[in-house]
């Protein structure tokens, strides 16, 4: 997708755009003017923030989308409740894409017409709806931030009245039923069979469940779930179903010689290695391909069984509807009494995130009586 304003760019070794008087040398970024070198920082984002503070008049503000994104992310890192590292990583990608579209256009020059044109070109190129929606949501966030800084001269948000034009992800109206989960469970590996009850009881993310350790089972009869993404967590009362799942896990772990270890991951491979590892750059856990493969094998087996049974009994067809991990979390969400309760169960940082999540699952709202309105 070409820039609205084309201009020959200078790039650093990593493909980042070097602004006027900015140079990359000896592993860091520098501002050079009149043969005077001033170091801006080692990372590109830190260098951008330092560059803006050094060169821009406070009354002018950031010159383009990339600079605005850098300032917003700097604010996000240091606000009272900092943005998660994974969120910052996603926002940086969105900011780079938006800059590839709008280039050096001044913020005041970007209008709803440009946003419409961007959506039109994105659709013609067949870009994913989710990616386009995420980028436009981020663009709206950036301009809302700019509007708060009244001295920057931004008078309106070009995405504000574009709700009808922003492509929406199709609603996943299928929340897994008990039959869907039971069929999947029947063909699952014992490790996955122990994982599912914890998933359906806590509503936690896959990464947070697989990161559970023995020390997270407290003497008070609670399971401690840590939400790594937003650095929060909660305690879950260990009821009969959860206790049964934990007992199954301990049966599996005893085969791996865990009796000699004071603490260990509840979910481990045959070689006693966890299914997750912590990624310092991402600030979050990454799930191993082995666990994803385990899930896929169970789905393939359940699907093949359903197809076979349907051939045997055409008058009683059996269908296995594919679902993803977040669909299982939706089962927990629909049993919440309020959106706020669903937010806390799912570990979302903002109610707006939960609202969007429920919309994508085909759950329009939760009424005052706690009933899900679809």
URBELZI-V661784 format. One record per run of one state. SS is the DSSP state (H for helix, E for strand, - for the rest). FROM is the first residue (numbers start at 0). TO is the last residue. Records with the same first field share a line. If there is no record, write none. Layout:
SS->FROM-TO, FROM-TO
This chain:
-->0-8, 11-15, 18-20, 25-26, 33-34, 41-42, 55-63, 78-83, 102-105, 109-110, 124-127, 148-148, 152-176, 186-188, 202-204, 210-211, 217-220, 227-230, 237-238, 254-256, 260-263, 265-266, 268-272, 274-274, 279-282, 287-287, 312-312, 316-323, 333-337, 346-349, 360-363, 366-370, 373-373
E->9-10, 16-17, 21-24, 27-32, 35-40, 212-212, 216-216, 221-226, 231-236, 264-264, 267-267, 273-273, 275-278, 283-286, 364-365, 371-372
H->43-54, 64-77, 84-101, 106-108, 111-123, 128-147, 149-151, 177-185, 189-201, 205-209, 213-215, 239-253, 257-259, 288-311, 313-315, 324-332, 338-345, 350-359
